[in-house]
Every structure is written in structure tokens, then in C-alpha cells.
Amino acid sequence: MKRLLPALLLLFLSATSYAQLTSGAQTLRLARATYEQGRLHEIPSILESFLSKFNKQEKVEAYKLLTLTYIYLEEPEKADNAMLSLLQTDHYFEVNLKDDPAEFIALYRTFRTEPIYRIGAKVGANATQPNVKSYLPSNDGVSKYKTGIAFQSGFVGEFPIRKNLVLSAELNLQLKSFNYENKVSKFDYSKGSDPTDPQNLIDYKTTGKEKQTWFSFPVSVQYA
């Protein structure tokens, strides 16, 4: 009995999920058949009560049927709302110029389906390592440059000009830094008189950190 209960529960859940999927497909078939028979007034009551149970693909088809229905019922406000819901469900929806009715295509073209602008932000880190070609040493010591890690960020905006042209502008902030170190050994007469004896030498160490702030505003045009 203990083994049977989990199996029955799993079977019940599977049957429920299958029934919901079948019910959604059956509802769309019923709506399509009703549309083809010209009984347009019945379609909203068939679909609207079931919209929350449809998956994305089914919702797109349901909203398309509702849009066509309201167009032919001469209810422009409801047709606009149905088309808007369709486009909000599938942002990449496109009409079929060969098969879709002219009234549906005309309504679709009254909506803006391309973005007015796109904005974004970026955050990251950078590493700066100077490449020294020549320098004038102030002592006989050894100088080293070490890589510094710093922060950078930026904002980017894209503005479509035409179908294939996009104007892109960025505002970037870069903080750059690197480290400098100099070591030199000098003879200390207070420790002895032999300059070759390492014990008579004192090591001096000088460190520094270079910090830079960069702003950039690149503008470009992209063609796709």
C-alpha cells in the first residue's frame, strides 16, 4: 500500500498535466474551427477565459485569432488591445505577408515594433603595466614597475537611425594605476671603513603609486 500511493500520486499529476495540455490544444482547435465557420461572436468567450492557461506559443495564436475577430467585428479598440497583447507576448512576432489578411497586416504596421533606443551599463576591472622605453635614473639603484588593478565602468546607448543603421554612444570612466619601487644600497661610514663589506651597506627603498582618471566618449555608427 505504501508503494502504491506514490505511484498513484505520480500518475494523477501526469494525467492532470496531460489534460491541461490537451485542453489548451483542443481550445485552440475549437476557436479555429469557429473562426472558419464565421461564428466570430463566439470566439472571445472561447479564448479569453483560457488565456492564462496557454503556453507562449498558444497565447500568440490565441491573440492573433482575437485580433482578427475584433477587426472583422469592427471593434478597433479591442483589436488594438489584442494586437498589443500579442506583441507583448512575442517581441519578435512578424506578419506573414503572403498568408495573413491585409487588415491584420495593416493593423500590425500601425504599431512600433523596433526599439526607439537601447541602453546598457558595464562594470569591470583593468590592469595597467607601464612600458618604459627610457628614463633618467636619480641613483644607482634598481627600479621596478608593478601592475596595478583598478576599476572601470561605463554607460552605452544605441539609437536606431534606419533599419540597418545604429548610432552608438558611450560614456566611460577608467581608473588606472601602477606601482613603482626603487631600491638602492649606500655605504654607511658609521658601520665600518670597508665599502665592499655588505654589513657596511644600508638598503633604501622608495615606493610610489601612480593614479590616473580617464574619461572617454566614443561615438560610432554600426551597419548590420
Protein Blocks (a to p, Z undefined) as FASTA:
>chain_A
ZZmmmmmmmmmmmmmmmmmmmmmmmmmmmmmmmmmnopamlmmmmmmmmmmmpcfklmmm
mmmmmmmmmmmnopaklmmmmmmmmmmmmmmbccdfklpcfklmmmmmmpcfbdfbdcdd
dddddddddddfbdcdfbfbdcdddddddddddddddddfblmbccdddddddddddddd
dddddddfklombfklmklpccddddddddddddddddddddZZ
